Amino acid sequence: MGLTSMTGFARADGSVGGLRWSWELKTVNGKGLDIRLRMPPGFDALEPAARAALGAKLQRGTCHANLSVSREGQAPVIRINDAALEQLVAALDVLKSRIDATAPSLDGLLAVRGVVEIADAEADEATKAAEGAAILAGLAQAADQLSKARRGEGEALQAVIEDRLAGIEQLTKAADQSPARQPDAIREKLAEQIKALIGSAPMLDQDRLHQEAVLLATKADIREELDRLYAHVAAARALLAEGNAVGRRLDFLAQEFGRESNTLCAKSNHVSLTAIGLELKAVIEQFREQVQNVE
């Protein structure tokens, strides 16, 4: 299986009876799976099934799922919220003694939010069940389209990530084969550092001098960092071959790549090796940015 991106978009719409519905799904990057549903009043009962359907298709990312509905051929039902109207009239009676103002008109009272409620006519249970089934079937269709879009983008991501891994491997080999890592070059650099030590502390005894030389030689050795970089490249390629939801593990490897490149630069004993290390850090950062999009 290939990689899947965390970003995608899909839309599906249809109708059943006099009801028209439309789903819009959009996913963006996220640390985990976060499903955010927006459903019109009267359709809240579908939410558990909708969440389950999306959860079966997605493993990671923030998903915005919006349902919109409209009815055709049915006049809306207008209801007066008697409790809200009574509270409003009572409040106006209290204000009469405080404020000298024109009494409010009927249309003014009815224009206050919450006094008048306009809703679709209530459907019977059989109609509701048919509508719910159609809406959920539409969601399944949109989720399939979304998965396809995310896989398509994942294929493009995989090509870019493989290219960055090839760059990391190439730069690791360049560091491995750098003339600055040859024994003569290391010996010469150590001689310079020991000479500087003697100049700054001429009273150093031979044992102390030997210890300092061993410490300098250990610090200059980047064999462990190179071996770990090679191992991380192999691990990342294995994850790419595995596919599916490997974004978190790739992100962890990106952090490990960064750690080894930082140590390589810190241990560098020559400007040429430092240049390779800095280029390596740049490619690793590009790798990290791309894997942030992987599910």
C-alpha positions in Angstrom: 0.0 0.0 0.0 1.1 3.5 -0.7 1.1 6.6 1.5 -2.0 8.6 2.2 -2.0 12.3 2.6 -3.9 14.0 5.5 -5.4 16.7 3.1 -8.3 16.2 0.8 -11.7 17.4 -0.3 -14.9 15.7 -1.5 -18.5 16.5 -2.1 -21.6 14.4 -2.6 -25.3 15.5 -3.0 -28.6 13.9 -3.8 -32.3 13.9 -2.9 -34.9 11.7 -1.4 -38.6 12.6 -1.6 -38.8 16.4 -1.3 -35.5 16.6 0.6 -32.3 17.7 -1.0 -29.0 17.1 0.8 -25.3 17.8 0.3 -22.1 16.7 2.1 -18.8 18.6 2.0 -15.8 16.9 3.5 -12.4 18.6 4.0 -9.4 17.2 5.8 -6.3 19.0 6.9 -3.2 17.9 8.9 -3.6 17.0 12.6 -1.8 15.1 15.3 -4.6 12.6 15.7 -8.1 12.0 14.3 -10.5 14.9 14.9 -13.9 14.7 13.3 -15.9 18.0 13.3 -19.5 17.6 12.2 -21.9 20.4 11.3 -25.5 19.2 10.9 -28.7 21.2 10.6 -31.3 21.0 13.4 -33.4 17.9 13.3 -30.6 15.6 12.0 -28.6 15.2 15.2 -29.6 11.6 15.5 -27.4 10.8 12.5 -24.3 12.1 14.1 -23.1 8.8 15.8 -23.4 6.8 12.5 -21.8 9.7 10.6 -18.8 9.7 13.0 -18.4 5.9 12.7 -18.5 6.1 8.9 -15.8 8.7 8.8 -13.7 7.0 11.5 -13.7 3.8 9.4 -12.1 5.7 6.5 -9.7 8.0 8.3 -6.9 7.3 10.8 -5.4 10.7 11.2 -6.1 14.4 10.4 -8.7 17.0 11.2 -11.9 16.3 9.2 -14.6 19.0 8.7 -17.9 17.4 7.6 -20.7 19.7 6.7 -24.3 18.6 5.9 -26.8 21.0 4.3 -30.4 20.1 3.6 -33.4 21.8 2.0 -37.0 20.7 1.4 -38.9 21.3 -1.8 -42.7 21.6 -2.2 -43.4 22.1 1.5 -44.3 25.4 3.2 -42.3 26.0 6.3 -44.0 25.9 9.7 -44.0 29.2 11.6 -44.2 29.0 15.4 -44.4 31.7 18.0 -42.3 31.2 21.0 -44.9 32.2 23.6 -42.5 32.1 26.6 -40.0 34.3 24.9 -42.7 36.8 23.8 -44.2 37.0 27.3 -40.7 37.7 28.8 -40.1 40.4 26.2 -43.5 42.1 26.9 -42.9 42.0 30.6 -39.5 43.6 30.2 -41.0 46.4 28.1 -43.6 47.0 30.8 -40.8 47.5 33.3 -38.9 49.8 31.0 -42.0 52.1 30.4 -41.5 53.7 33.8 -37.8 54.4 33.1 -37.6 55.4 29.5 -39.9 57.8 27.6 -40.1 56.1 24.2 -42.7 55.1 21.6 -44.3 51.8 22.3 -42.9 49.0 20.1 -45.0 47.7 17.2 -46.1 44.1 16.7 -43.7 43.6 13.8 -40.9 45.0 15.9 -41.6 42.5 18.7 -41.8 39.6 16.2 -38.5 40.6 14.7 -36.7 40.0 18.0 -34.5 36.9 17.6 -36.1 33.8 19.2 -39.7 35.0 19.2 -40.5 33.6 15.8 -39.2 30.2 14.8 -39.4 29.0 11.2 -38.9 25.3 10.7 -39.5 22.6 8.2 -42.7 20.6 8.5 -42.2 17.4 10.7 -41.9 14.3 8.6 -43.3 10.9 9.8 -41.0 8.2 11.2 -40.8 6.2 8.0 -39.9 9.3 6.0 -37.3 10.3 8.5 -35.7 6.8 8.3 -35.6 6.9 4.5 -34.1 10.4 4.6 -31.5 9.3 7.2 -30.5 6.3 5.2 -30.1 8.3 2.0 -28.0 11.0 3.8 -25.7 8.4 5.3 -25.3 6.6 2.0 -24.3 10.0 0.5 -21.8 10.4 3.3 -20.3 7.0 2.5 -20.0 8.1 -1.1 -18.2 11.3 -0.2 -15.9 9.5 2.2 -14.9 7.1 -0.6 -14.1 10.1 -2.8 -12.1 11.7 0.0 -10.1 8.6 0.6 -9.3 8.4 -3.2 -8.2 12.1 -3.2 -6.0 11.5 -0.1 -4.4 8.5 -1.7 -3.7 10.4 -4.9 -2.0 13.1 -3.0 -0.1 10.5 -0.9 1.4 9.1 -4.1 2.8 12.5 -5.0 4.1 12.9 -1.5 5.8 9.5 -1.6 7.8 10.5 -4.7 9.0 13.6 -3.0 9.9 11.8 0.2 11.8 9.1 -1.7 13.8 11.8 -3.5 14.7 13.5 -0.1 15.8 10.1 1.3 18.0 9.6 -1.7 19.5 13.0 -1.0 20.1 12.2 2.6 21.8 8.9 1.7 24.0 10.6 -0.9 25.1 13.2 1.5 25.8 10.6 4.2 28.0 8.7 1.7 29.8 12.0 0.8 30.5 12.6 4.5 31.6 9.0 4.9 34.1 9.4 2.0 35.2 12.9 2.8 39.0 13.4 2.7 38.7 15.1 6.1 37.8 11.6 7.6 41.1 10.0 6.3 43.6 9.0 9.0 46.2 11.4 7.8 43.8 14.3 7.9 42.5 13.4 11.4 46.2 12.9 12.6 47.1 16.4 11.2 44.1 18.0 12.8 44.9 16.3 16.2 48.5 17.5 16.0 47.3 21.0 15.5 44.9 20.8 18.5 47.5 19.1 20.7 50.0 21.8 19.8 47.5 24.4 20.8 46.9 22.6 24.1 50.6 22.6 24.8 50.8 26.3 24.0 48.0 27.2 26.3 49.1 24.8 29.1 52.9 24.0 28.7 53.0 22.1 32.1 50.7 19.3 30.9 52.2 15.9 31.7 52.4 13.1 29.1 49.5 11.1 30.7 47.2 14.1 30.6 48.4 14.9 27.1 47.5 11.3 26.0 44.1 11.6 27.6 43.4 14.9 25.8 44.5 13.3 22.5 42.2 10.3 23.0 39.3 12.7 23.8 40.0 14.8 20.7 40.1 11.7 18.5 36.8 10.4 20.0 35.1 13.7 19.3 36.3 13.7 15.7 35.0 10.2 15.0 31.6 10.4 13.2 31.3 6.7 12.5 28.4 6.1 14.8 26.4 9.1 13.4 27.0 7.8 9.8 25.9 4.3 10.7 22.7 5.6 12.3 22.0 7.8 9.3 22.3 4.8 7.0 20.0 2.8 9.4 17.4 5.6 9.5 17.3 5.7 5.6 16.7 2.0 5.5 14.0 2.2 8.2 12.3 5.1 6.3 12.3 3.1 3.1 10.8 0.1 4.9 8.0 2.4 6.1 7.3 3.7 2.6 7.1 0.2 1.4 4.7 -0.7 4.2 2.5 2.3 3.4 -0.8 3.0 5.1 -0.7 5.2 8.3 3.0 5.6 8.9 3.1 9.4 9.3 3.9 9.4 13.0 6.8 6.9 12.5 8.2 8.9 9.6 8.0 12.0 11.7 10.0 10.3 14.5 12.7 9.3 12.0 12.8 12.9 10.8 13.7 13.9 14.3 16.3 11.2 14.5 17.8 12.4 11.2 18.0 15.9 12.6 19.7 14.7 15.8 22.5 12.8 13.9 23.1 15.7 11.5 23.5 18.1 14.4 26.1 15.8 16.0 27.9 15.3 12.7 28.3 19.1 12.3 29.4 19.5 15.9 32.1 16.8 15.5 33.3 18.1 12.1 37.1 18.6 11.9 37.1 20.4 8.6 35.2 23.1 6.7 34.4 20.7 3.8 32.7 18.2 6.2 30.8 21.0 7.9 29.5 22.1 4.5 28.2 18.5 3.8 26.6 18.5 7.3 24.8 21.8 6.7 23.5 20.6 3.3 22.4 17.4 5.0 20.5 19.4 7.6 18.7 21.3 4.8 17.6 18.1 3.0 16.4 16.6 6.3 14.3 19.7 7.0 12.7 19.3 3.6 12.0 15.6 4.4 10.5 16.6 7.8 8.2 19.1 6.1 6.8 16.5 3.7 6.2 13.8 6.2 4.1 16.2 8.3 1.4 15.7 5.6 1.4 11.9 5.8 -1.5 10.2 7.5 
